[in-house]
Amino acid sequence: MKLAECQEYIVLQPQSRLDLQGGNDLKEQVLAIEAEDPKLWIIDLANVEFIDSSGLGALVTALKSSRKQGCRLVLCHPSATVKLILEITQLDRVFEVFDELEAIFSTYSEPLSA
């Protein structure tokens, strides 16, 4: 799990599989984010090739945690497979999903320096 942060946003980058192990890694990272950290959380799914119910549960945990802290969470760069799973589970209606980072920044209300 890679983590990149700057003053305006934080990027979580799960690697390869969001299964039981990958999902737990993501949950740990998300729950460690402090309330004073950036108000925009980005989960970059570009390297995720596989996602199961544990991975979906981790994404939902991340969304709940971000909302509890008054932050916005978005998903970006989902593969066709991940996008299909989000659609089948109707989680694409719950999450903001973007294909490119630039699209996220254009919809963000606070100034960001990418």
C-alpha positions, 0 to 999 in steps of 0.5 A: 500500500502506497501513501502520498500526501500533501497539504491539500489531499492524500492519495492511497494506492492499494497494490494488485489485490484488494482481497482480505489482506489488501483490504485490511491494509487499506483499512489500517491506512484509512483509520490512521488518517488524523482528523487534521489531515487533508479534506480530500482523500483519493483512493487510486485504483490504477494498480488494483487488478482484483477486488472481492467482498473484503476489498469492497468492505474496506472501501466502504470503511474508508468512505464512512471514516472520511465522512465521519471526519468531514472529508471527501473520498473519491476513487480514481483510475479503476480498471474495467474489471473494478469498474464492473464490480462497482456497477454490479454491486451498485457502489458506483452510485455511492462513491464518486468515481473518476477516470483521471486525477484532473477531473477530481481537481476540477470538481474540488471546491478548495484550491489545490496545487497538484 
